[in-house]
């Protein structure tokens, strides 16, 4: 046993504090970086409680793991329907309340999932039936406000030990001689099923063989009564010791009783874990405590109220870690921005120097420029104006394509004349007038409003109805149809009928004769349209071009 001053030396470097409580004492072990640094025992009396309270004051900030080695333990193997998430938690809590209502220290250990029928989940429900020996130590831990991680059963750590020893038999009864007595733990396929503690172990070596045999038979009968095994089940008895003292007991049981029994020497595993053999011989629980300190955390029996200090500490650590991470990221970001700013400053300096150099070169070249009375701004405006004018159409090609498309759909209309103008004046007049037919103005798109800053392609279209026989109604229908076809083109801004083949005004007489065949044949059905195309997104002064059909 290491004295108390060893703990004081190692306080600043301690990682975990592991406790093991029995009915008569409590063993405390300090682990740093996964290695045992020292241990100290406290008796379960007033002096021990007072010493333990003073002891805890040194380790307020160290996570504490409490392991219980109790006599009154209860194990129940049950299958529950397979669920997940909140439903699973609720179902397990319901089972715990059903089995252990009123008990504080309880848990559900998941065993496996069945492969047949409904594929239910199999759980081992575990609880401490009597925790009076443990409650005093728990009260002291709560009073000291240390970070209690959880409360664990020693047999659950024995399951970890069996895995590390690679014991593969399907039915194993592990016998461990501890400070509290003989611990017999039954494993089925490496999984914990049941454990019992026999507190009174004879000290005489000649009585141990019979003691082991009697207690093994009691355990076997209990396993049969609980239907864990049958009478024909071959039970593999494993006796664990550090000094090989159980080897002759194992041989005697195998030879005399016909039970398959083997002896396991734990000295090899203690050496691999860097644990002092002599110390483990005095306090065998240190081996299980070391497994717990090494990260083999098993199911926790403690309610959430007991672990709130540790949970709060974990939350604070996460916040600190997040703040540190954000600080580091902020430093990297600030460094990156600083480097980028320096790079921009250097580029600006180079650009300024290059601008000065280019200005000097321009001034040198400008000395040889011819003298002109036009300023640079006027020249620039003229160049921009020329570029703008060059974007406008220079021929009536687009207008002719639009009119041609409509003519193809109304074959009775025959084009006589097309006067094309590029202008921003929608009130411009055509110098050619039809004779003999009075003018009429019927705009087909009165909603169109011209923009004076834009140039529009405008055309005066003069056409006639071919094969006209004097049927003015049919001629009017043809004109209206021709106008509709023009309006369907997406390039059209507006179409206006300037003159129809007959004057439909109510203030004049109807021109043309429907009885005189000779008059109908000699007088053509002429009409005139004003067609405006949509302007491109540019603005310039007007330009004019004209194209006539021969």
Helices and strands as residue ranges (DSSP letters): H 4-10, G 11-13, E 16-21, E 25-32, E 35-43, H 46-56, G 57-59, E 63-68, E 73-80, H 85-100, E 106-113, E 121-128, H 132-144, E 147-153, H 154-165, E 171-178, E 181-188, E 191-198, H 205-225, E 236-241, H 247-257, E 261-265, H 267-272, H 277-282, H 285-293, G 304-307, H 308-366, H 376-390, H 397-409, E 413-423, E 442-443, E 456-465, H 472-487, E 492-499, H 517-522, E 526-533, E 543-544
